[in-house]
Amino acid sequence: MLKAAAMAAALVLVCGRPAAADTLLTGVVRDRSGAAVAGARIAAYDGAGQPVGSDVTIADGTFALAVQTPPAQLAVACDYCRSIRTAIDPAQPIVVIIDRYSDVSAPGPSADDIRAMPYRSGLDIASLQPFTVVNNGAPSDRGLDYEGAVLVDGLPFYRAADGDDFIALVPAHAPAALNVAGPLAAPAYGGYADAGVYDLRLHDPDVATSRLDIGDASDALLRLASPDVEAAYAASNDVGDDRQEAYADASLPLAGGRLDIEALGMSDLADHASGAGIAYATDSRRYSTAASLSATQTDDASLVTATAQVRDRGPFDLTFGIRAARATTTLDAVAGAQFDAAVYVAATRQSGTNTLSALAAWDRGADSGVTGAAPSAGLIGSLSDDLRLGADWTLHAGVVSSLRVPTLDEVANAAPVGSATDRQLLFEQSIRYTDRHRLRVTGMAYTQRSTGSTTGFVNGIGIDAAWQIAPQLVVRSWILRANQTSIPLVVPGYEYYQTPVTLAGPLTRQLVWFTYGSGIRVDALVRGGPLEGDVRIPISAAGAFTIGSARYNGRRVTTFGLSQR
């Protein structure tokens, strides 16, 4: 029955035209959410079962294959989806609808996952990303170095005084997606990217989601969207923690490219933050270019960033870029400015069995306004190789050297050693198995050495796995075991000076996450503590009743309400 229903739904009127001799057979492949499926392998067969043409879908899911004999059947296969083979109706254009095992192919939470989650903090959403450690209100990839670079809808929010970020100002349910970049990209990002980049997106590209929740806490989220403009307002009311956020985003065609303009404001009972950004990008078959300028402001700090890059899609996939950031702060007795800039080049070379990537940057940064600050400069970069061992196994090895300008607090309170450039050297290795269908398992080991006011070491191992038992049932799990240690850094001439050091012990993080979705969606999660979860019940084509329960600020919060699907 299920197979018959899938076959019946496989052909839908969207695009293309009846096939004829010496013509193109055109169509599109989408999954059941309506998203385009890129990289799907298309094959056409005649009435005798002989192949008459083949193609691979491009980014928008379309295909076009030359046929010299009228085809009778079309077969579609792709990674992490259910293959399908169905008859062609020559009187109908073609769209193929497939079941996709997307929860296995994506390593972190999807936009649909985030819409369903009961969590009230962007940090809770970040904790679903494999191997992410949340300590002291900041996320970090595998507990590396200081903390990860935090962005809200692409705008960086951190202050030079102490590196603190403002992700906690984002109201519950306002996040729409989470984009994550690993430490190997740190030389191109700068800031605190040696512990990963976490971009909490507020814009929902697929659904203009709105919702209303009541219970132990109350929330309101209103999104209004058109093809080129989106605006939203969100507010959440928890015990002693009221947060609000408003933003607007416009994307407009300009001179063969797209101009994106954004404004954002966030606040709680104690802090306020706002920001604006403008970005322009063009794309062609061979080159793509992009440039951006952003400014963010909090009660006691400001940050201005600028980036530009050109990408050449030649055989080495070369990218040339520059970045610059200037941060100022007036926090308490620590006041001053921080500057960081770099030029970089990246290259990627793909062959049949491996993908080799290299990134090199010249970085220069400095603190000012604090006695003892010294400029830092150096060549940094990363190198990685992903080697395919047969159809199902991939071996990864990578190394990255990065640096971070010391915070003003480090310089003021730990001089002279606090002014030493904070440099990191990370080695990582992993092996991945996937049947490219329903199962993915990755084993990973890493070690990082950091030097600054102290010399620190992080060593760890981890396992990440996902098994889509059925299209409606998936289990995801990851576990991290690591050790963190640090020792004072002795500066010649200052051997008498000892920086206070805390020797950190074992670091453990883990997640077990079950999801059932067949109309009704049910999630059950354990993040090393009590059971958390949600239920979403459709009540119309566009709406659903939701109930969720999770731990927040040390207490359990249970809410229920209505949301757009």
Secondary structure, DSSP 8 states (H G I E B T S, - for coil): -HHHHHHHTSB-SSS-----TTEEEEEEEEETTS-B-TT-EEEEE-TTS-EEEEEE--TTSEEEEEESS---EEEEE-TTB--EEEE--TTS-EEEEE-B-HHHH-SS--HHHHHH----SHHHHHTTSTTEEEETTEEEETT-SS--EEEETTEE-B-TTT--B-GGGS-TT---EEEEE-GGGHHHH-TTGGG-EEEEE---SS----EEEEESSEEEEEEEE-SSEEEEEEEEEETTEEEEEEEEEEEEEETTEEEEEEEEEEE-SS-EEEEEEEEEEEE-SSEEEEEEEEEEEESSEEEEEEEEEEEE-STT-EEEEEEEEEEEE--TT--EEEEEEEEEEEEEEE-SSEEEEEEEEEEEEEEESSTT---EEEEEEEEEEEEEETTTEEEEEEEEEEEE---HHHHHHHTTGGGS-EEEEEEEEEEEEE-SSSEEEEEEEEEEEEESSEEEEEEEEEEEEEEEEETTEEEEEEEEEEEEEEEE---TT-TT---------EEEEEEEEEEEESSSEEEEEESSSSEEEEEEEE-SSSEEEEEEEEEETTEEEEEEEEEE-
